[in-house]
């Protein structure tokens, strides 16, 4: 199962780096200049840099795992982006 969301931000590289560094202490993380892939026990999260946004793509084996993954990724991103006064993300099935 998959879902995606876009997070508008002018701080995309910094936020992606913060997410990768934070989770890199706990789970496998692969990062390059344009994306980060976070390997959680319940599934994978990919963060891609876009012009003026981050694209989040989540993949898990079932709906329950996907929802847990969404919750973890979204809560952390919104906390790290607190200066931008973000609202909840709008997720779409992929």
N, C-alpha and C positions, 0 to 999 in steps of 0.2 A: 504494500500500500504506500502511496506517495501523496504529498501535499506540498504546495509552494505558497510563498508570500513575498511581497516586495515591501521593503522598509525605506521610505524616502529619507535621505540624509546627505549632508555635505561632508560628513566625517566617515565615509565608508571604509577607507583603508585603516583608520585608527580603530574603529569599532570591530572590524574583522580581526585585527591584530590582538585587541583586548580579549575577544572571545577565544581565539586560538591559544593565547598565552594562559588564560585562566583555566581552560579545560585541559590544556596540554600537561598539566600537573597530575591529572587524574585518568585520562583516557588517551588512546592514540589520536594524534592530530597530524595532518599533512597540510603544509601551507606553501603557497607561492605568491607571486605578485598580484594575481587576479582571483584566487580562491583559497578557501580553507575547507578541509573535509574533517569532520569530527566523528570518531567512531565510538558511539555510546553502546552500552550493553543491549539496549532495546532497539537500536537502529542507527542509521547514519544521517548526519546533517551536513549539507554542503552550503557554503556561503560564497556567493559570487559577487564581485564588484561590478556594478553597472554605473552608467552616468547618472549621478545624483541619487543613487539607491544601492541597497544590498538586496540581492535575490536569495531567499532562503528556500532550499529544497530538502525535504525530509523523506526518509524511506524507512519503513519498519515492516515486520512480517504480519502484523495484525492491527486491528483498529485500536485496541487497548494500548499496545506498545507505541503506536503512532501518536496517540493522545498524550502519553507520558513524555515522549520526546518533544512534542510541540510545547508542552507546558514548560519544560526545562529550558529549551532554547529561547522561547519568547520571554520568559521571566528574566533571564540573564541579559538578553539584548536590551530590553526596556530599562533594566536597572543601569546598565552601562551607558545608555543613551539618555539618562535622566535630564541632562542640560537642554535637550531638544524638546522636552515636555511631550513625549510620544504617547500615542493612544494604542489600544490593542491592535494587533495585526489582523488583516483580513486574509484568511487562508483559503486556498482553492485546491480541490482534488487535482492531481496531476495525471 
